[in-house]
């Protein structure tokens, strides 16, 4: 699924808004409300862009949990599925994710990496401190793009 690109003006306005200390409390509350509203009507299974496009960070705890679920030794799981990225994080070797099936279901959903469970992070604490993360995720996630657009529309 192709995600509509955020306009350059929207990106700049979003960054400016999130930097305004006097508006951050309001934006934090608005982001939480918008996250609930947008995800109440979003069918992630119809998209799965995150699983198709972004290799998630897999922590040591994630790797142990997933390996156990798959009946593998942790080292074998790491060797088979993970690599180090340019930031030194362990991530899935391939995209789309090897655990994404044909219907966009996750074969390891019950034990998926924390990064997957929390994606696109639009309900995180300290939303305003992570403008770059939200803009990056809005490139792939239509729901994140809607949240960014609505914050800009409602706060300008």
C-alpha positions in Angstrom: 0.0 0.0 0.0 1.4 3.4 -1.0 1.2 6.0 1.8 0.5 9.5 0.9 3.6 11.6 1.4 3.4 14.4 3.9 3.8 17.8 2.4 7.0 19.6 3.2 5.0 22.4 4.8 3.2 19.9 7.0 6.5 18.4 8.1 7.9 21.8 9.0 4.8 22.9 10.8 4.7 19.6 12.8 8.3 20.1 13.9 7.7 23.7 14.9 4.5 22.8 16.8 6.2 20.1 18.8 9.0 22.4 19.8 6.7 25.0 21.3 6.9 24.4 25.0 3.7 26.2 25.8 1.7 23.9 23.5 3.3 20.6 24.3 0.8 19.5 27.0 -2.1 20.1 24.6 -0.3 18.3 21.8 0.5 15.3 24.1 -3.2 15.1 24.9 -4.3 15.6 21.4 -1.9 12.9 20.1 -3.3 10.4 22.6 -6.9 11.2 21.6 -6.0 11.0 17.9 -4.2 7.7 18.3 -7.3 6.2 19.8 -9.6 7.7 17.1 -7.5 6.8 14.2 -6.7 3.2 15.3 -10.4 2.6 16.1 -11.0 2.8 12.3 -7.7 1.5 10.9 -7.3 -2.0 9.7 -3.6 -2.7 9.9 -4.1 -6.1 8.1 -5.1 -4.3 5.0 -1.8 -2.5 4.9 1.1 -4.2 6.7 3.6 -1.6 5.3 5.5 -1.7 8.5 6.1 -5.5 8.2 6.9 -5.1 4.5 9.2 -2.2 4.7 10.8 -1.6 8.1 13.0 -4.2 9.8 12.2 -3.9 13.5 14.7 -3.7 16.3 14.8 -7.1 18.0 16.1 -6.9 21.6 17.9 -9.7 23.4 14.7 -10.3 25.4 12.7 -10.4 22.1 15.1 -12.9 20.5 15.0 -15.2 23.6 11.2 -15.1 23.6 10.7 -15.7 19.9 13.3 -18.5 19.8 11.6 -20.3 22.6 8.2 -19.8 20.8 9.7 -21.3 17.6 11.4 -24.1 19.5 14.8 -22.9 18.5 18.0 -22.2 20.3 18.5 -18.4 20.7 21.8 -18.5 18.8 20.2 -20.3 15.9 17.3 -17.8 15.8 19.8 -14.9 15.8 21.9 -16.5 13.0 18.9 -17.3 10.9 16.8 -14.2 11.2 18.8 -11.2 12.6 21.6 -8.8 11.5 23.2 -5.7 12.9 22.1 -2.5 11.3 24.2 0.7 10.7 23.2 1.9 14.2 24.4 -1.3 15.9 20.9 -2.6 16.6 19.8 -6.2 15.9 17.1 -6.1 13.3 15.4 -8.7 11.0 17.6 -9.7 8.1 14.9 -9.4 5.5 11.9 -7.3 4.5 9.2 -8.2 4.3 9.4 -9.7 7.7 9.9 -13.5 7.4 7.0 -14.0 9.8 4.4 -12.1 7.7 2.0 -14.5 6.0 0.0 -14.0 2.8 -3.0 -12.5 4.6 -0.8 -10.0 6.5 -1.0 -11.9 9.7 2.1 -12.2 11.9 3.1 -15.8 12.6 4.7 -14.8 15.9 2.1 -12.2 16.9 1.9 -13.4 20.5 5.7 -13.0 21.0 6.4 -10.3 18.4 9.3 -7.8 19.1 8.5 -4.9 21.4 9.2 -2.5 18.5 6.4 -4.2 16.5 3.9 -4.2 19.4 4.5 -0.5 19.9 4.6 0.7 16.3 3.9 3.4 15.1 4.7 4.8 18.6 2.0 7.5 18.3 0.7 6.7 21.7 4.1 6.9 23.4 4.8 9.1 26.4 6.6 12.3 25.5 5.2 12.4 22.0 6.6 15.9 21.4 10.2 14.8 22.0 10.0 12.4 19.0 9.0 14.5 16.0 11.6 12.8 13.7 10.4 9.4 14.7 6.7 10.3 14.0 7.6 11.9 10.6 9.7 8.8 9.6 6.9 6.4 10.6 4.4 8.6 8.7 6.3 7.7 5.5 5.1 4.0 5.9 2.1 4.1 8.1 -1.2 5.7 6.9 -2.5 5.9 10.4 0.7 7.8 11.6 0.4 10.1 8.6 -3.3 10.9 9.5 -2.3 11.6 13.1 0.5 14.0 12.0 -1.8 15.7 9.6 -4.6 16.1 12.1 -2.2 17.5 14.7 -1.1 20.2 12.3 -4.6 21.0 11.1 -6.0 21.3 14.6 -3.1 23.2 16.1 -2.5 25.9 13.4 
